[in-house]
């Protein structure tokens, strides 16, 4: 199927063609027809599946058609709520690109910066508002924003909203929305609390579930390094100086840990930047801009900040700390396995993180291959995979990463040529 077969209006079709977009992703192919019928939607889709276009295109089309029937002054008719500043900016950019021939205006508001430019844009009149919850409620309280004209409402990255403690803000926002509206709810995972929240927002929604968690995991070449806490910094420096790469996203569990990793890499003459919630908006945008341009090859991020990072052809992800939520692991490695691409993900695991590893391997239904012969081996692992070998121990890898998926073969071959762990005698 192509976008031309989805009954998309000519101005949006022209914008898509200008960007070279011809074939919709699965979530776009399934969601767009539902949303064009003005049905509510519950979507389960992880980062990198193309869900922004899945909701942006129908909303732009509805607004374009509505404006030709309604000549009133511009009012905020579409509201998209998202957890992070980076993701809000990314969504706004997408609306601008897809709607550049429609005359539909959008703006983005978020905290951490002065509100002057944002309130000026609101005064000038907009059709679509993309916002983070805190700044939205702040500007509502100040009288800059009214939600009585909202016809289209999107709650994006709902699971991350709850992780960040936004549930009370979301409830306040929902209470201010008109009852009659089209509502869209997207989440990478659907645990019980997310299902409960979706029932508060949606009427009788259509459901779209795409890209099961295992799909991303299977196409990414994964490797595991057992290492002590003290060995982690040394192993990271060793790998970054050994493996040729274009760009590396390193995941830290905490903001403090991200800053510490940057200091360690800087001391080792490896240029790196950190991106997390304690950084100013300017610092975050500079770090992200330098990473996208290639000026900085290594970006160290927390999970929350990384949700808004959209990098083409990210060559490598390193889990410096294993996440305590197994789905988060899949989100992380999915940064380097987007769409039809394969990628490489390396993970460090110290003794205290073994329970996290067990949960991860249970979720992805794979035993992550272990790089056994590296200079900083930390401990002798238990059977963390739940899948025993003949000796009753996890599947191990003596020299090179491997993958059960043929889709990762090109990256795997590249990796084999570029890196061979040092064998210990």
C-alpha positions as CSV (number, residue, x, y, z in Angstrom):
1,X,0.0,0.0,0.0
2,X,1.1,3.6,-0.7
3,X,0.0,6.9,0.9
4,X,-2.0,7.7,-2.3
5,X,-4.3,4.8,-1.4
6,X,-5.2,6.1,2.0
7,X,-7.5,8.9,0.8
8,X,-5.2,11.7,1.9
9,X,-6.0,15.2,0.6
10,X,-3.7,16.7,-2.1
11,X,-1.9,19.3,0.0
12,X,-0.8,16.7,2.5
13,X,0.0,14.2,-0.2
14,X,2.2,16.8,-1.9
15,X,4.1,17.4,1.4
16,X,4.7,13.7,1.9
17,X,6.0,13.3,-1.7
18,X,8.3,16.3,-1.1
19,X,9.8,14.4,1.9
20,X,10.1,11.2,-0.2
21,X,7.5,9.4,1.8
22,X,5.6,6.8,-0.3
23,X,4.9,3.7,1.8
24,X,3.2,4.0,5.2
25,X,4.5,2.0,8.1
26,X,2.1,-0.6,9.7
27,X,0.8,1.8,12.3
28,X,0.2,4.5,9.7
29,X,-1.5,2.1,7.3
30,X,-3.8,0.8,10.1
31,X,-4.5,4.0,12.0
32,X,-5.0,6.6,9.3
33,X,-8.2,5.1,7.8
34,X,-9.7,4.8,11.4
35,X,-8.9,8.3,12.3
36,X,-10.1,9.7,9.0
37,X,-13.5,8.2,10.0
38,X,-13.2,10.3,13.3
39,X,-13.1,7.2,15.5
40,X,-11.3,7.2,18.8
41,X,-8.1,5.1,18.8
42,X,-6.1,3.1,21.3
43,X,-2.6,2.5,19.8
44,X,0.2,0.3,21.2
45,X,3.4,1.2,19.3
46,X,7.0,1.7,20.4
47,X,9.3,4.5,19.5
48,X,10.4,4.6,15.8
49,X,7.3,3.0,14.3
50,X,6.0,6.2,12.7
51,X,3.1,6.9,15.0
52,X,3.5,10.7,14.9
53,X,2.5,10.7,11.2
54,X,-0.2,8.2,12.0
55,X,-2.0,10.8,14.1
56,X,-0.7,14.1,12.6
57,X,-1.9,13.4,9.0
58,X,-5.5,12.7,9.9
59,X,-5.7,15.7,12.3
60,X,-4.2,18.0,9.6
61,X,-6.7,16.7,7.1
62,X,-9.7,17.2,9.4
63,X,-8.6,20.7,10.3
64,X,-8.0,21.6,6.7
65,X,-11.5,20.5,5.7
66,X,-13.1,22.1,8.8
67,X,-11.5,25.4,8.0
68,X,-12.9,25.5,4.6
69,X,-16.4,25.1,6.1
70,X,-15.7,27.4,9.1
71,X,-14.2,30.8,8.5
72,X,-14.0,31.8,12.2
73,X,-10.9,33.2,13.8
74,X,-8.2,30.6,14.5
75,X,-8.8,28.7,17.7
76,X,-6.9,25.8,19.3
77,X,-8.8,22.8,17.9
78,X,-6.2,20.0,18.3
79,X,-4.2,19.3,21.4
80,X,-1.3,16.8,21.7
81,X,0.2,16.1,25.1
82,X,3.6,14.5,25.4
83,X,6.0,13.9,28.3
84,X,9.2,15.6,27.2
85,X,10.4,18.8,25.6
86,X,12.4,17.0,23.0
87,X,9.5,14.9,21.9
88,X,7.1,17.9,21.9
89,X,9.5,19.7,19.5
90,X,9.8,16.7,17.3
91,X,6.0,16.4,17.0
92,X,5.7,20.1,16.2
93,X,8.3,19.7,13.5
94,X,6.3,16.8,12.0
95,X,3.1,18.9,11.9
96,X,5.0,21.7,10.2
97,X,6.4,19.4,7.6
98,X,3.2,17.4,6.8
99,X,1.0,20.6,6.9
100,X,3.2,23.0,5.0
101,X,0.7,23.3,2.1
102,X,-2.4,23.4,4.3
103,X,-2.1,26.7,6.1
104,X,-2.6,25.0,9.4
105,X,-0.6,26.6,12.2
106,X,0.9,24.8,15.2
107,X,3.1,25.8,18.1
108,X,4.8,24.0,20.9
109,X,5.0,24.9,24.6
110,X,7.1,23.4,27.3
111,X,8.8,24.4,30.6
112,X,12.4,25.3,31.2
113,X,12.4,28.4,29.1
114,X,10.8,31.8,29.3
115,X,7.2,31.8,28.1
116,X,7.2,35.0,26.1
117,X,7.7,33.5,22.7
118,X,5.2,30.8,23.4
119,X,2.5,33.2,24.6
120,X,3.1,35.5,21.6
121,X,2.5,32.5,19.2
122,X,-0.7,31.8,21.1
123,X,-2.0,35.4,20.8
124,X,-1.3,35.3,17.0
125,X,-3.7,32.3,16.7
126,X,-2.9,28.6,16.1
127,X,-4.8,25.5,15.1
128,X,-2.7,22.8,16.8
129,X,-1.0,22.9,20.2
130,X,1.7,20.5,21.2
131,X,2.5,20.7,24.9
132,X,4.0,19.2,28.0
133,X,1.6,18.9,30.9
134,X,3.2,21.3,33.4
135,X,3.6,24.3,31.1
136,X,0.1,23.7,29.6
137,X,-1.6,23.9,33.0
138,X,0.5,26.9,33.9
139,X,-0.6,28.9,30.8
140,X,-4.2,27.7,31.3
141,X,-4.1,29.1,34.9
142,X,-2.7,32.4,33.5
143,X,-5.5,32.7,31.0
144,X,-3.4,32.3,27.8
145,X,-5.0,29.0,26.8
146,X,-8.6,27.8,26.7
147,X,-9.5,24.2,25.8
148,X,-13.2,24.6,25.1
149,X,-12.8,24.4,21.3
150,X,-10.7,21.2,21.3
151,X,-12.0,18.7,18.7
152,X,-8.9,16.4,18.5
153,X,-7.0,15.2,21.5
154,X,-3.8,13.1,21.5
155,X,-2.1,11.6,24.6
156,X,1.3,10.4,23.4
157,X,3.8,8.2,25.3
158,X,1.2,7.5,28.0
159,X,3.3,4.9,29.8
160,X,6.2,7.4,30.1
161,X,3.7,10.0,31.4
162,X,2.9,7.7,34.3
163,X,6.5,6.9,34.9
164,X,7.2,10.7,35.2
165,X,4.4,11.2,37.7
166,X,2.1,13.2,35.3
167,X,-1.1,11.3,36.1
168,X,-2.6,14.1,38.2
169,X,-1.8,16.7,35.6
170,X,-3.3,14.5,32.9
171,X,-6.5,14.2,34.8
172,X,-6.8,17.9,35.3
173,X,-6.3,18.5,31.6
174,X,-8.9,15.9,30.6
175,X,-11.4,17.5,32.9
176,X,-11.1,20.8,31.0
177,X,-11.7,19.2,27.5
178,X,-15.0,19.2,25.8
179,X,-16.9,15.9,26.1
180,X,-17.5,15.7,22.3
181,X,-14.1,15.2,20.7
182,X,-12.0,12.6,18.9
183,X,-9.4,11.2,21.3
184,X,-6.2,9.2,20.5
185,X,-4.2,7.4,23.1
186,X,-0.7,6.0,22.3
187,X,1.5,3.9,24.6
188,X,4.5,1.7,24.0
189,X,3.2,-0.7,26.6
190,X,-0.3,-1.4,28.0
191,X,-0.1,-2.4,31.7
192,X,-3.3,-2.3,33.8
193,X,-2.8,1.3,34.9
194,X,-2.5,2.4,31.3
195,X,-5.6,0.5,30.3
196,X,-7.5,2.2,33.2
197,X,-6.3,5.6,32.1
198,X,-7.3,4.9,28.5
199,X,-10.9,4.1,29.6
200,X,-11.1,7.6,31.2
201,X,-10.1,9.2,27.9
202,X,-11.6,7.1,25.1
203,X,-15.2,6.3,24.3
204,X,-15.5,3.1,22.2
205,X,-12.1,3.1,20.6
206,X,-10.7,1.1,17.7
207,X,-7.4,-0.7,18.7
208,X,-4.2,-0.8,16.7
209,X,-1.3,-3.0,18.1
210,X,1.9,-3.1,16.0
211,X,5.5,-4.1,16.3
212,X,5.4,-6.6,19.2
213,X,8.3,-6.1,21.6
214,X,10.2,-9.2,20.3
215,X,10.3,-7.8,16.7
216,X,12.7,-5.0,17.6
217,X,14.8,-7.3,19.8
218,X,15.2,-9.9,17.2
219,X,16.6,-7.6,14.5
220,X,19.1,-5.9,16.7
221,X,22.5,-7.6,17.2
222,X,22.7,-7.8,21.0
223,X,25.7,-8.6,23.2
224,X,26.1,-8.8,27.0
225,X,29.2,-8.0,29.1
226,X,29.4,-9.2,32.7
227,X,31.4,-6.6,34.5
228,X,31.9,-5.2,38.0
229,X,30.7,-1.7,39.0
230,X,34.3,-0.5,39.0
231,X,34.9,-2.1,35.6
232,X,32.1,-0.4,33.8
233,X,33.9,2.9,33.1
234,X,37.0,1.1,31.9
235,X,35.0,-1.2,29.7
236,X,33.0,1.7,28.1
237,X,36.2,3.6,27.3
238,X,37.8,0.4,25.9
239,X,34.8,-0.3,23.6
240,X,34.6,3.3,22.4
241,X,38.3,3.3,21.5
242,X,38.1,-0.2,19.9
243,X,34.9,-0.2,17.9
244,X,34.5,2.1,14.8
245,X,31.2,3.9,15.0
246,X,29.4,6.9,13.6
247,X,27.2,7.7,16.6
248,X,26.6,6.1,20.0
249,X,23.8,6.5,22.4
250,X,24.8,5.5,26.0
251,X,22.0,4.9,28.5
252,X,22.4,5.8,32.2
253,X,19.8,5.0,34.8
254,X,20.2,8.4,36.6
255,X,21.0,12.0,35.7
256,X,23.9,12.1,38.1
257,X,25.3,8.9,36.4
258,X,25.0,10.5,32.9
259,X,27.1,13.5,34.0
260,X,29.6,11.2,35.6
261,X,29.9,9.1,32.4
262,X,30.6,12.3,30.4
263,X,33.3,13.3,32.8
264,X,34.9,9.8,32.5
265,X,34.8,10.0,28.7
266,X,36.1,13.5,28.5
267,X,39.1,12.5,30.7
268,X,39.8,9.7,28.2
269,X,39.7,12.3,25.3
270,X,36.4,11.0,24.0
271,X,34.0,13.9,23.2
272,X,30.6,13.3,24.8
273,X,27.6,15.2,26.0
274,X,24.8,14.4,28.4
275,X,21.1,15.0,28.0
276,X,18.7,14.7,30.9
277,X,16.0,16.6,32.8
278,X,18.4,18.7,34.9
279,X,19.9,20.3,31.9
280,X,18.6,23.6,30.7
281,X,16.6,23.6,27.5
282,X,19.4,25.4,25.7
283,X,22.0,22.9,26.8
284,X,19.8,20.0,25.8
285,X,19.1,21.4,22.4
286,X,22.8,22.1,21.8
287,X,23.8,18.6,22.9
288,X,21.2,17.1,20.6
289,X,22.0,19.3,17.7
290,X,25.7,18.5,18.0
291,X,24.9,14.8,18.1
292,X,22.6,15.0,15.0
293,X,25.2,16.9,13.1
294,X,28.0,14.5,14.0
295,X,30.1,17.1,15.9
296,X,29.6,14.9,19.0
297,X,29.8,11.2,18.5
298,X,28.7,10.1,21.9
299,X,25.5,11.1,23.6
300,X,24.7,10.0,27.2
301,X,21.1,10.0,28.1
302,X,18.5,9.0,30.6
303,X,15.5,7.1,29.4
304,X,13.1,10.0,29.8
305,X,15.2,12.5,27.9
306,X,15.9,9.9,25.1
307,X,12.2,9.6,24.3
308,X,12.5,12.7,22.1
309,X,15.7,11.7,20.3
310,X,15.1,10.9,16.6
311,X,18.4,10.0,14.9
312,X,18.7,8.4,11.5
313,X,21.0,5.4,11.2
314,X,22.2,5.4,14.9
315,X,25.0,2.9,14.7
316,X,25.3,1.7,18.3
317,X,23.4,1.7,21.7
318,X,25.2,0.9,24.9
319,X,23.3,0.1,28.1
320,X,25.8,1.3,30.7
321,X,23.1,0.5,33.3
322,X,20.5,-2.2,32.7
323,X,17.0,-0.8,33.2
324,X,14.8,-2.3,35.9
325,X,11.8,-2.3,33.6
326,X,12.3,-4.9,30.8
327,X,10.2,-2.9,28.3
328,X,12.6,0.0,28.7
329,X,15.4,-2.2,27.4
330,X,13.4,-2.8,24.2
331,X,12.8,0.9,23.8
332,X,16.5,1.6,24.2
333,X,17.8,-0.9,21.7
334,X,15.0,0.1,19.3
335,X,16.8,3.4,18.9
336,X,19.3,1.6,16.6
337,X,16.8,-0.8,15.0
338,X,14.2,1.5,13.5
339,X,11.8,0.6,10.7
340,X,13.6,-2.0,8.5
341,X,17.1,-1.2,9.8
342,X,19.1,-3.5,12.0
343,X,21.5,-2.3,14.7
344,X,23.9,-3.1,17.4
345,X,23.2,-3.0,21.2
346,X,25.8,-3.7,23.9
347,X,24.8,-4.1,27.5
348,X,26.8,-4.1,30.7
349,X,25.6,-6.2,33.6
350,X,27.0,-6.2,37.1
351,X,26.1,-8.6,39.9
352,X,23.2,-6.5,41.3
353,X,21.6,-6.2,37.9
354,X,21.1,-9.9,37.3
355,X,17.4,-9.8,38.2
356,X,16.9,-7.1,35.6
357,X,18.7,-9.3,33.0
358,X,16.4,-12.2,33.8
359,X,13.3,-10.1,33.3
360,X,14.6,-8.7,30.0
361,X,15.4,-12.1,28.5
362,X,12.1,-13.4,29.6
363,X,10.3,-10.5,27.8
364,X,12.3,-10.8,24.6
365,X,12.3,-14.6,24.7
366,X,16.0,-14.6,23.8
367,X,19.2,-15.4,25.6
368,X,21.5,-12.4,25.0
369,X,24.9,-13.7,23.8
370,X,27.6,-13.1,26.3
371,X,31.0,-11.6,25.3
372,X,33.1,-13.8,27.6
373,X,36.7,-12.7,26.7
374,X,37.0,-9.0,27.5
375,X,39.5,-7.2,29.7
376,X,37.1,-6.3,32.5
377,X,35.1,-9.5,33.3
378,X,33.3,-8.9,36.5
379,X,31.7,-12.0,37.8
380,X,30.6,-15.6,37.0
381,X,26.9,-15.3,36.0
382,X,24.1,-17.6,37.2
383,X,21.6,-19.0,34.7
384,X,19.8,-15.7,34.1
385,X,18.2,-16.6,30.8
386,X,15.9,-19.4,31.8
387,X,17.3,-21.3,28.9
388,X,20.0,-23.8,29.8
389,X,22.8,-25.1,27.8
390,X,24.1,-28.7,28.1
391,X,26.1,-27.6,31.1
392,X,23.1,-25.9,32.7
393,X,24.4,-22.3,32.1
394,X,23.3,-19.5,29.8
395,X,24.3,-19.5,26.1
396,X,27.7,-17.8,25.9
397,X,29.6,-16.1,23.2
398,X,33.3,-16.4,23.2
399,X,34.4,-13.8,20.7
400,X,31.8,-12.0,18.7
401,X,28.1,-10.9,19.0
402,X,25.6,-13.0,17.1
403,X,21.9,-12.7,16.3
404,X,19.1,-15.1,15.7
405,X,17.7,-12.8,13.1
406,X,19.1,-12.7,9.6
407,X,18.0,-9.1,9.2
408,X,20.9,-8.1,11.4
409,X,23.5,-9.9,9.3
410,X,25.0,-6.8,7.5
411,X,25.6,-5.0,10.8
412,X,26.9,-8.2,12.4
413,X,29.4,-8.7,9.6
414,X,30.5,-5.1,10.0
415,X,30.9,-5.6,13.7
416,X,32.9,-8.8,13.3
417,X,35.4,-7.0,11.0
418,X,35.8,-4.0,13.3
419,X,36.0,-5.6,16.7
420,X,37.3,-8.8,18.2
421,X,37.4,-9.0,22.0
422,X,40.8,-9.8,23.4
423,X,41.1,-13.4,24.5
424,X,42.3,-14.0,28.0
425,X,44.7,-16.8,28.7
